[in-house]
Amino acid sequence: MEFSGAVDIPAPRDRVFAFVTDPNKVGACGPGVESIEVIDATHFRAKAKVGVGFINARFVVDLEIAEQEPPDMAIIKARGQAPGSAVDGLGRMNLVDGPEPGTTTMLWAAEVNVSGMLATMGARLIEGTANKMIGQTFDCIRIKITAEG
């Protein structure tokens, strides 16, 4: 599955980049995230509970900031497992000056592959749940960055 979009954030690029590449800060905005373990500057592990339809799964996801050019771009790789299911993902974000001075537009894209029990739910149901979670995540990011300012 592929997802993409653009999000305007009322903060300068360097602040947005610092927030979204800080696993503890951005992790607090992930729906269902129960814990974040920072392994080193570019590797971390998240534990999250995800529900799709009538199936709930507790994933352990290893994440890596595979490439970054502060404050403009980052690529994150993810690989996770839950009992009977697995997920692999690749996300890319590009930050550009927003429509108003001092704002940032995040152009983002993600490619996600789900296998196992969750995949049997069907792409349409998974996409609907993922889109809802993406919206919640970006709403949280906007609120927290604005509050930091």
Residue, then its C-alpha position, 0 to 999 in steps of 0.5 A: m500500500e502507498f500513502s502520501g500527502a502534504v501537511d502544513i505545520p505552523a513552525p520553521r523547518d528546523r523545529v519541525f525536523a528536530f521534532v519528527t526525527d526525535p523518536n520520543k517526541v514523534g513516538a508520543c504522537g503515534p496512535g497506540v504507541e506504548s513505548i519507545e526505546v532509543i537504541d542509538a542516534t538513528h535506530f529505535r524500537a517501538k511497541a504499539k497496539v494496533g486494531v484493524g476491524f475485530i483484530n488487535a495486534r501488539f507490534v514490536v517495530d524496529l525503525e531506522i533513520a536510513e538517510q537524513e539531510p537536516p532540516d530538509m529530508a529524512i527517510i525512515k525504514a521500519r520492520g515489525q512483527a506481531p503474533g501472526s502478522a508482520v509489517d515492512g515500511l519505508g517513509r520519506m519526508n521532505l520539508v519545504d517553506g510553508p505558505e506563510p512566513g515561519t511555517t513548514t509544509m511536510l511532503w510525505a510518502a510511505e510504502v507499507n506491506v502488511s502480511g499475515m493475519l492482518a493482511t487477511m482483513g483486506a487492503r480497504l479496511i487496512e487503508g481506512t484504519a491507516n488513514k485515520m491513524i495518519g490523520q491523528t498523528f499529524d494533528c498531534i504533531r501540529i499541536k505539540i510543535t505549536a505548544e513548544g513554540 
